[in-house]
């Protein structure tokens, strides 16, 4: 919030900007999502439910049909946190699902977060150490 206030004061961002974070809880506290089309089957990838009292807490299916036909697809429990402005929940979930799909990995398989978040967390940090304050690679 302080960063946004500073950038707003310096007119780097506009008052219409919306900053939102998504808190990802990989385990989803043991929740499972099924679809029932005559049989109990895995959910469709991209389905999202807001079954909790907290309107910003959701279950998001980043795995399931058609990718995973056997077993049970574990959803991601995610909390949408508005830092500045109010985000469109549907757009936040859509971005999250697309990111998981475009990264060729699912947050509940293999790595604990999508590939690009792992790169941002590990790779970008290492890369930043190769820059001087001027921004010119050494």
Backbone as CSV, one residue per row, in Angstrom:
resi,resn,N_x,N_y,N_z,CA_x,CA_y,CA_z,C_x,C_y,C_z
1,UNK,0.834,-1.195,0.000,0.000,0.000,0.000,0.873,1.252,0.000
2,UNK,2.000,1.184,0.731,2.908,2.339,0.765,3.563,2.545,-0.594
3,UNK,3.925,1.435,-1.272,4.511,1.543,-2.610,3.527,2.186,-3.565
4,UNK,2.279,1.751,-3.512,1.264,2.335,-4.392,1.087,3.812,-4.094
5,UNK,1.044,4.180,-2.822,0.887,5.589,-2.449,2.052,6.423,-2.959
6,UNK,3.267,5.867,-2.861,4.452,6.579,-3.356,4.383,6.748,-4.868
7,UNK,4.055,5.678,-5.581,3.968,5.748,-7.048,2.830,6.659,-7.489
8,UNK,1.754,6.682,-6.736,0.639,7.570,-7.031,1.056,9.026,-6.843
9,UNK,1.776,9.310,-5.764,2.246,10.677,-5.499,3.220,11.146,-6.584
10,UNK,4.031,10.210,-7.121,4.988,10.556,-8.171,4.372,10.481,-9.573
11,UNK,3.062,10.201,-9.608,2.296,10.127,-10.866,2.828,9.055,-11.816
12,UNK,3.352,7.971,-11.248,3.795,6.831,-12.048,2.610,5.917,-12.333
13,UNK,1.660,5.846,-11.384,0.407,5.123,-11.595,-0.732,6.115,-11.461
14,UNK,-1.867,5.766,-12.033,-3.016,6.677,-11.990,-3.935,6.314,-10.826
15,UNK,-4.804,7.238,-10.440,-5.768,6.939,-9.378,-6.752,5.835,-9.778
16,UNK,-6.848,5.531,-11.064,-7.742,4.473,-11.544,-7.079,3.095,-11.516
17,UNK,-5.802,3.024,-11.141,-5.103,1.743,-11.128,-5.728,0.815,-10.090
18,UNK,-5.647,-0.470,-10.374,-6.147,-1.487,-9.457,-4.997,-2.443,-9.175
19,UNK,-4.676,-2.613,-7.913,-3.618,-3.546,-7.496,-4.279,-4.640,-6.676
20,UNK,-4.041,-5.865,-7.088,-4.647,-7.010,-6.432,-3.619,-8.114,-6.263
21,UNK,-3.673,-8.791,-5.150,-2.819,-9.952,-4.909,-3.714,-11.176,-4.761
22,UNK,-3.155,-12.339,-5.058,-3.878,-13.588,-4.846,-3.040,-14.449,-3.913
23,UNK,-3.583,-14.741,-2.755,-2.921,-15.622,-1.793,-3.298,-17.053,-2.155
24,UNK,-2.302,-17.849,-2.509,-2.547,-19.218,-2.968,-2.283,-20.199,-1.838
25,UNK,-3.300,-20.985,-1.519,-3.177,-22.013,-0.491,-3.261,-23.359,-1.190
26,UNK,-2.104,-23.914,-1.507,-2.003,-25.103,-2.345,-2.824,-26.280,-1.835
27,UNK,-2.818,-26.514,-0.558,-3.499,-27.679,-0.019,-5.012,-27.617,-0.106
28,UNK,-5.579,-26.466,-0.225,-7.033,-26.255,-0.267,-7.739,-26.938,0.901
29,UNK,-7.001,-27.136,1.988,-7.564,-27.692,3.221,-8.335,-28.982,2.988
30,UNK,-7.856,-29.800,2.031,-8.468,-31.101,1.786,-9.711,-31.086,0.914
31,UNK,-10.076,-29.941,0.367,-11.258,-29.858,-0.487,-11.045,-30.652,-1.766
32,UNK,-12.103,-31.212,-2.302,-12.124,-31.844,-3.619,-13.352,-31.323,-4.354
33,UNK,-13.221,-31.141,-5.640,-14.350,-30.682,-6.454,-14.640,-31.776,-7.473
34,UNK,-15.899,-32.168,-7.571,-16.314,-33.179,-8.546,-17.429,-32.613,-9.410
35,UNK,-17.582,-33.205,-10.555,-18.724,-32.860,-11.394,-19.517,-34.139,-11.544
36,UNK,-20.815,-34.032,-11.683,-21.661,-35.213,-11.750,-22.519,-35.151,-12.997
37,UNK,-22.060,-35.822,-14.036,-22.837,-35.927,-15.272,-23.284,-37.382,-15.428
38,UNK,-23.890,-37.912,-14.389,-24.291,-39.306,-14.363,-23.307,-40.151,-13.580
39,UNK,-22.049,-39.701,-13.527,-21.019,-40.354,-12.719,-20.237,-39.258,-12.012
40,UNK,-19.533,-39.632,-10.974,-18.706,-38.652,-10.272,-17.394,-38.549,-11.029
41,UNK,-17.104,-37.395,-11.595,-15.889,-37.193,-12.390,-15.191,-35.918,-11.961
42,UNK,-13.956,-35.782,-12.434,-13.165,-34.596,-12.096,-13.815,-33.332,-12.664
43,UNK,-13.567,-32.196,-12.031,-14.142,-30.941,-12.521,-13.484,-30.530,-13.831
44,UNK,-14.114,-29.623,-14.514,-13.507,-29.042,-15.713,-12.448,-28.041,-15.303
45,UNK,-11.330,-28.041,-16.005,-10.283,-27.058,-15.743,-10.866,-25.663,-15.952
46,UNK,-10.572,-24.770,-15.043,-11.048,-23.397,-15.152,-12.269,-23.106,-14.318
47,UNK,-12.890,-24.142,-13.752,-14.040,-23.898,-12.899,-13.592,-23.235,-11.612
48,UNK,-14.420,-22.341,-11.120,-14.117,-21.639,-9.875,-15.396,-21.521,-9.071
49,UNK,-15.264,-21.703,-7.777,-16.402,-21.618,-6.879,-16.053,-20.687,-5.732
50,UNK,-17.045,-19.956,-5.259,-16.902,-19.090,-4.092,-17.886,-19.595,-3.030
51,UNK,-17.597,-20.764,-2.418,-18.560,-21.383,-1.505,-18.464,-20.913,-0.044
52,UNK,-17.603,-19.950,0.224,-17.348,-19.550,1.599,-18.036,-18.233,1.929
53,UNK,-18.164,-17.944,3.214,-18.749,-16.670,3.639,-17.913,-15.488,3.153
54,UNK,-16.607,-15.669,3.164,-15.701,-14.636,2.662,-15.815,-14.604,1.137
55,UNK,-16.351,-13.533,0.593,-16.593,-13.453,-0.851,-15.308,-13.427,-1.684
56,UNK,-14.167,-13.286,-1.051,-12.897,-13.275,-1.780,-12.131,-14.587,-1.671
57,UNK,-12.712,-15.594,-1.031,-12.071,-16.896,-0.872,-12.719,-17.880,-1.841
58,UNK,-11.884,-18.534,-2.650,-12.426,-19.382,-3.714,-11.719,-20.722,-3.800
59,UNK,-12.324,-21.635,-4.524,-11.708,-22.884,-4.946,-11.583,-22.807,-6.460
60,UNK,-10.346,-22.919,-6.965,-10.091,-22.788,-8.396,-9.534,-24.102,-8.914
61,UNK,-10.127,-24.611,-9.986,-9.681,-25.873,-10.580,-8.684,-25.574,-11.698
62,UNK,-7.407,-25.856,-11.437,-6.382,-25.690,-12.471,-5.997,-27.036,-13.063
63,UNK,-6.510,-28.121,-12.472,-6.356,-29.458,-13.042,-7.733,-30.087,-13.087
64,UNK,-7.831,-31.173,-13.811,-9.110,-31.852,-13.954,-9.347,-32.173,-15.412
65,UNK,-10.594,-32.420,-15.767,-10.940,-32.747,-17.154,-10.680,-31.532,-18.039
66,UNK,-10.187,-31.674,-19.230,-9.864,-32.924,-19.913,-8.444,-33.424,-19.642
67,UNK,-7.624,-32.699,-18.865,-6.239,-33.105,-18.643,-6.122,-34.319,-17.742
68,UNK,-6.930,-34.381,-16.699,-6.832,-35.432,-15.698,-8.163,-36.160,-15.646
69,UNK,-8.191,-37.365,-16.195,-9.457,-38.103,-16.237,-9.593,-39.067,-15.065
70,UNK,-8.482,-39.518,-14.514,-8.524,-40.459,-13.400,-8.209,-39.728,-12.107
71,UNK,-8.517,-40.365,-11.003,-8.181,-39.770,-9.709,-9.059,-38.582,-9.385
72,UNK,-8.610,-37.796,-8.440,-9.375,-36.602,-8.063,-8.504,-35.371,-8.248
73,UNK,-9.041,-34.409,-8.881,-8.312,-33.161,-9.098,-8.429,-32.304,-7.846
74,UNK,-7.306,-31.917,-7.309,-7.274,-31.084,-6.113,-7.354,-29.620,-6.531
75,UNK,-8.338,-28.874,-6.046,-8.419,-27.463,-6.393,-7.404,-26.641,-5.604
76,UNK,-7.217,-25.440,-6.044,-6.398,-24.465,-5.327,-7.359,-23.594,-4.524
77,UNK,-7.042,-23.362,-3.270,-7.819,-22.399,-2.501,-7.095,-21.075,-2.617
78,UNK,-7.794,-20.057,-3.047,-7.162,-18.759,-3.275,-7.999,-17.645,-2.665
79,UNK,-7.291,-16.702,-2.072,-7.943,-15.521,-1.501,-7.516,-14.311,-2.323
80,UNK,-8.491,-13.570,-2.813,-8.229,-12.344,-3.572,-8.110,-11.199,-2.578
81,UNK,-6.983,-10.497,-2.631,-6.717,-9.404,-1.701,-6.590,-8.111,-2.499
82,UNK,-7.521,-7.210,-2.308,-7.461,-5.910,-2.989,-6.512,-5.000,-2.230
83,UNK,-5.469,-4.550,-2.913,-4.488,-3.647,-2.310,-4.913,-2.205,-2.561
84,UNK,-5.342,-1.926,-3.795,-5.829,-0.587,-4.143,-6.907,-0.770,-5.192
85,UNK,-8.056,-0.185,-4.965,-9.184,-0.374,-5.875,-9.846,-1.715,-5.603
86,UNK,-10.838,-2.042,-6.403,-11.538,-3.327,-6.249,-11.461,-4.088,-7.557
87,UNK,-10.867,-5.262,-7.527,-10.679,-6.074,-8.720,-11.962,-6.820,-9.068
88,UNK,-12.103,-7.117,-10.350,-13.174,-7.974,-10.832,-12.754,-9.419,-10.524
89,UNK,-13.456,-10.092,-9.613,-13.072,-11.434,-9.185,-12.988,-12.403,-10.359
90,UNK,-13.894,-12.284,-11.289,-13.898,-13.177,-12.454,-12.612,-13.005,-13.265
91,UNK,-12.176,-11.771,-13.444,-10.951,-11.504,-14.207,-9.716,-12.012,-13.461
92,UNK,-9.698,-11.884,-12.143,-8.573,-12.370,-11.346,-8.455,-13.885,-11.487
93,UNK,-9.571,-14.592,-11.369,-9.568,-16.052,-11.487,-9.163,-16.469,-12.901
94,UNK,-9.688,-15.776,-13.905,-9.342,-16.086,-15.297,-7.843,-15.931,-15.536
95,UNK,-7.263,-14.847,-15.037,-5.812,-14.642,-15.178,-5.037,-15.753,-14.481
96,UNK,-5.484,-16.156,-13.311,-4.808,-17.201,-12.547,-4.836,-18.531,-13.303
97,UNK,-6.013,-18.899,-13.821,-6.149,-20.160,-14.563,-5.328,-20.115,-15.843
98,UNK,-5.375,-19.004,-16.568,-4.606,-18.886,-17.808,-3.120,-18.990,-17.517
99,UNK,-2.669,-18.364,-16.449,-1.250,-18.426,-16.106,-0.842,-19.862,-15.834
100,UNK,-1.642,-20.587,-15.071,-1.333,-21.988,-14.783,-1.312,-22.805,-16.067
101,UNK,-2.242,-22.538,-16.975,-2.336,-23.301,-18.220,-1.195,-22.955,-19.171
102,UNK,-0.871,-21.685,-19.293,0.172,-21.259,-20.222,1.572,-21.607,-19.733
103,UNK,1.701,-21.898,-18.457,3.014,-22.220,-17.901,3.356,-23.686,-18.051
104,UNK,2.458,-24.478,-18.633,2.688,-25.907,-18.826,2.963,-26.622,-17.515
105,UNK,2.405,-26.123,-16.453,2.456,-26.787,-15.155,1.217,-26.362,-14.392
106,UNK,0.868,-27.102,-13.423,-0.296,-26.799,-12.606,0.179,-26.537,-11.187
107,UNK,-0.397,-25.562,-10.509,0.071,-25.249,-9.165,-0.044,-26.402,-8.176
108,UNK,-0.929,-27.369,-8.414,-1.045,-28.460,-7.452,-0.271,-29.706,-7.884
109,UNK,0.608,-29.562,-8.873,1.440,-30.676,-9.324,2.890,-30.199,-9.408
110,UNK,3.835,-31.057,-9.143,5.238,-30.703,-9.326,5.672,-29.551,-8.457
111,UNK,5.839,-28.406,-9.061,6.268,-27.222,-8.317,5.095,-26.684,-7.508
112,UNK,5.383,-25.947,-6.488,4.302,-25.441,-5.646,3.606,-24.225,-6.236
113,UNK,4.223,-23.580,-7.197,3.605,-22.439,-7.871,3.845,-22.563,-9.370
114,UNK,3.059,-21.860,-10.193,3.292,-21.915,-11.630,4.720,-21.526,-11.988
115,UNK,5.185,-22.022,-13.116,6.559,-21.837,-13.570,6.980,-20.375,-13.571
116,UNK,6.146,-19.487,-14.081,6.573,-18.082,-14.164,6.763,-17.476,-12.788
117,UNK,5.983,-17.921,-11.801,6.178,-17.394,-10.450,7.475,-17.913,-9.859
118,UNK,7.818,-19.167,-10.172,9.096,-19.695,-9.715,10.250,-18.933,-10.347
119,UNK,10.135,-18.614,-11.637,11.179,-17.844,-12.325,11.285,-16.453,-11.718
120,UNK,10.133,-15.829,-11.482,10.146,-14.486,-10.901,10.776,-14.511,-9.512
121,UNK,10.485,-15.568,-8.774,10.986,-15.659,-7.413,12.479,-15.991,-7.371
122,UNK,12.919,-16.923,-8.205,14.313,-17.383,-8.152,15.163,-16.753,-9.250
123,UNK,14.746,-16.902,-10.490,15.545,-16.428,-11.617,15.711,-14.925,-11.673
124,UNK,14.621,-14.213,-11.489,14.696,-12.757,-11.577,15.532,-12.181,-10.441
125,UNK,15.455,-12.805,-9.283,16.260,-12.341,-8.162,17.745,-12.487,-8.479
126,UNK,18.124,-13.641,-9.030,19.520,-13.856,-9.415,19.927,-12.891,-10.526
127,UNK,19.045,-12.695,-11.494,19.336,-11.794,-12.603,19.526,-10.361,-12.104
128,UNK,18.726,-9.965,-11.121,18.815,-8.593,-10.615,20.181,-8.309,-9.996
129,UNK,20.847,-9.338,-9.521,22.164,-9.149,-8.918,23.231,-8.818,-9.952
130,UNK,22.932,-9.028,-11.239,23.912,-8.732,-12.281,23.789,-7.287,-12.791
131,UNK,22.873,-6.524,-12.243,22.678,-5.149,-12.675,23.270,-4.174,-11.668
132,UNK,23.788,-3.095,-12.211,24.197,-1.990,-11.340,22.991,-1.099,-11.155
133,UNK,23.127,-0.103,-10.329,22.045,0.831,-10.108,21.626,1.520,-11.404
134,UNK,22.569,1.690,-12.321,22.272,2.328,-13.594,21.367,1.465,-14.466
135,UNK,21.261,0.167,-14.164,20.443,-0.725,-14.956,21.196,-1.361,-16.107
136,UNK,22.479,-1.072,-16.233,23.286,-1.644,-17.310,23.906,-2.944,-16.827
137,UNK,23.737,-3.999,-17.617,24.291,-5.297,-17.226,25.796,-5.239,-17.143
138,UNK,26.358,-5.810,-16.089,27.807,-5.839,-15.932,28.383,-7.137,-16.454
